[in-house]
């Protein structure tokens, strides 16, 4: 497509989405669930086709780094998880139309709030073809039309999943334009999405820091985002050693290329000589590169020295920075200075310190005795997530159905007039 053709194409997409949003806002829960279940069934039926499309993408993406390649790769289990996510969203309560806090005022009117869709949600994402299914599911169930722009590296897989979504919508009698996965890989389409608030009400970027910074800078509509996932696990002096080793290992090694993977390990000095040797052995067995502060290297000198920059890094790779701290105050101060307000965890059997950590660490997810890898919409019972927000308005943490809605005031009277 030429730039002019892309502009015309995107205008058509936007107009169709805006019209579909009107239909979706009044669609019944039954129709939306039928579309989700039909899409899940179609993904299951088309699993071989989706995997073949993904193989084409992978063959053309030999220059991607390991983290991006991991996000791009689909397996039979990941395709099955797409279908499972759609079914789980279908099983969730429909937030649309719910009226809360309805109460009589002294004048006799009733005032409450109704949950309503945002309208048209634009999602721009890199790799991760599973996002196509997750985003479609959440937008559809929350009554929003969706315009999805996946990265060119996942084009074939995204189109294969899009065909399943279209079939699901048609089976339920809903407009195909309710979920549109852009057919063009032209980068000009991103600029078109960011600069047309008449078509898109909110934009969600999912990908590298460069993409998110660009969207934040250029978007003319609200953005739901997080820039970095610099996540921490703090092992307290009163941690259970077995729990500490297992949690800190899982938080780093369960998967490297995700935003909820631990990037910095903080260990209380009183327990460091006991917990670090077995934990470091497990990291080395996984091939993790270790970078430590002077106190860490005094316990194990066979690692590189951590620099000031290491504390800020989101590696998305088998690299870990480790710092020994004197107490909870120093751990919290480190997280406040270097963290990204994404996900941070404490391992401790001390109830008061656990409580302090929850209250004083200002992150979108704060955990006690659990791996940071649980910071995920599916794990939180949201069915899936449209993304994770580290902002404080209008949604924070994994964004599910409720995060894709707003509220409007509802006033009920019976001929009431203001005096």
CORJOGI-V511824 format. One record per backbone hydrogen bond with DSSP energy under -0.5 kcal/mol. CO is the residue of the C=O (numbers start at 1). NH is the residue of the N-H. E is the energy in kcal/mol with one decimal. If there is no record, write none. Layout:
CO;NH;E
CO;NH;E
This chain:
2;6;-2.8
3;7;-2.2
4;8;-2.4
5;9;-3.1
6;10;-2.9
7;11;-1.9
8;12;-2.0
9;13;-2.2
10;14;-2.8
11;15;-2.4
12;16;-2.2
13;17;-2.4
14;18;-2.4
15;19;-2.0
16;20;-2.4
17;21;-2.4
18;22;-1.1
19;23;-1.2
20;24;-2.8
21;25;-2.2
22;26;-0.7
23;26;-0.7
24;27;-1.2
28;32;-2.1
29;33;-2.7
30;34;-2.3
31;35;-2.1
32;36;-2.1
33;37;-2.7
34;38;-2.4
35;39;-2.2
36;40;-2.3
37;41;-2.3
38;42;-2.1
39;43;-2.5
40;44;-2.1
41;45;-2.3
42;46;-2.4
44;47;-1.1
46;50;-2.6
47;51;-2.5
48;52;-2.1
49;53;-2.3
50;54;-2.3
51;55;-2.1
52;56;-1.6
53;57;-1.8
54;58;-2.7
55;59;-2.3
56;60;-1.3
58;61;-1.1
61;64;-1.4
65;69;-2.6
66;70;-2.2
67;71;-1.8
68;72;-1.9
69;73;-1.7
75;79;-2.5
76;80;-2.3
77;81;-2.0
78;82;-1.5
79;83;-1.7
80;84;-2.4
81;85;-2.6
82;86;-2.0
83;87;-2.0
84;88;-2.3
85;89;-2.3
86;90;-2.1
87;91;-1.5
88;92;-0.7
89;92;-1.0
93;95;-0.6
95;98;-1.7
98;100;-0.5
98;115;-2.2
100;113;-2.4
103;111;-2.6
105;108;-2.3
109;105;-2.9
110;412;-2.7
111;103;-1.9
112;410;-2.8
113;100;-2.8
114;408;-2.2
115;97;-3.0
116;406;-2.9
119;145;-2.4
120;122;-0.5
120;201;-2.4
120;202;-1.3
121;147;-2.4
122;204;-2.9
123;149;-3.1
124;206;-3.1
125;151;-0.6
128;131;-1.9
129;132;-1.1
129;133;-0.7
130;134;-2.3
131;135;-3.2
132;136;-1.7
133;137;-2.4
134;138;-2.4
135;139;-2.5
136;140;-2.4
137;141;-2.5
138;142;-1.9
139;144;-3.0
140;143;-1.6
145;121;-2.9
146;148;-0.5
146;180;-2.7
147;123;-2.6
148;150;-0.6
148;182;-2.7
149;125;-2.1
151;154;-1.7
152;155;-1.4
154;158;-2.7
155;159;-2.2
156;160;-1.9
157;161;-2.4
158;162;-2.6
159;163;-1.9
160;164;-1.0
161;165;-2.1
162;166;-2.7
163;167;-1.9
164;168;-2.1
165;169;-2.4
166;170;-2.4
167;171;-2.1
168;172;-1.2
169;174;-2.6
170;173;-1.1
175;178;-2.0
176;179;-1.2
178;146;-2.7
179;181;-0.5
180;148;-3.2
180;182;-0.6
186;189;-1.9
187;190;-1.2
187;191;-1.0
188;192;-1.8
189;193;-2.1
190;194;-2.1
191;195;-1.1
193;196;-0.8
194;220;-2.4
196;199;-1.8
196;200;-1.8
201;222;-0.7
202;122;-2.8
203;224;-2.2
204;124;-2.2
206;126;-1.8
208;212;-2.1
209;213;-2.7
210;214;-2.1
211;215;-2.6
212;216;-2.6
213;217;-2.0
214;218;-2.6
215;219;-2.3
222;203;-2.5
223;225;-0.6
224;205;-0.6
225;390;-1.9
225;391;-0.7
229;231;-1.4
230;340;-0.9
231;263;-2.6
231;264;-1.9
232;345;-2.4
233;235;-0.6
233;266;-3.0
234;236;-0.8
234;347;-2.8
235;268;-2.6
236;239;-1.6
238;349;-1.9
239;241;-0.5
240;244;-2.9
241;245;-2.5
242;246;-2.2
243;247;-3.0
244;248;-2.5
245;249;-1.9
246;250;-2.3
247;251;-2.8
248;252;-0.9
249;253;-3.2
250;254;-1.9
251;262;-2.3
258;261;-1.4
261;231;-0.7
263;321;-2.0
264;233;-1.4
264;266;-0.5
265;323;-2.8
266;235;-3.0
267;325;-2.5
268;271;-1.2
268;272;-1.5
269;273;-0.6
271;274;-1.1
271;275;-2.5
272;276;-2.3
274;278;-0.5
275;279;-1.5
276;280;-3.5
277;281;-1.8
278;282;-1.5
279;283;-2.1
280;284;-2.6
281;285;-1.9
282;286;-1.0
283;286;-0.7
283;288;-2.4
284;287;-1.2
289;320;-2.6
290;304;-1.6
291;322;-2.6
292;306;-2.8
293;297;-2.5
294;298;-1.4
295;299;-0.7
296;299;-0.8
296;300;-1.9
301;303;-1.4
304;292;-2.7
307;310;-0.5
307;311;-0.7
308;311;-0.8
309;312;-1.4
309;313;-0.6
310;313;-1.0
313;315;-0.8
317;319;-2.7
318;289;-3.1
320;291;-2.4
321;265;-2.8
322;293;-1.7
323;267;-2.3
323;325;-0.5
325;269;-2.5
327;331;-1.8
328;332;-2.8
329;333;-2.4
330;334;-2.2
331;335;-2.2
332;336;-2.5
333;337;-1.9
334;338;-2.8
335;339;-2.2
341;364;-1.9
342;365;-1.6
343;232;-1.0
344;367;-2.4
345;234;-2.9
346;348;-0.6
346;369;-3.3
347;236;-2.3
349;351;-0.8
350;354;-2.3
351;355;-2.4
352;356;-2.4
353;357;-2.6
354;358;-2.2
355;359;-2.2
356;360;-3.1
357;361;-2.0
360;362;-0.7
361;363;-1.5
365;344;-1.8
367;346;-2.2
371;374;-1.7
372;375;-2.1
374;376;-2.0
376;380;-1.9
377;382;-3.0
377;383;-0.5
378;381;-1.3
382;384;-0.8
387;399;-3.0
389;397;-3.6
397;389;-2.4
398;400;-0.7
399;386;-3.0
399;387;-0.5
400;404;-0.7
401;404;-1.5
402;405;-1.6
404;118;-1.1
406;116;-2.7
408;114;-2.9
410;112;-2.5
412;110;-2.7
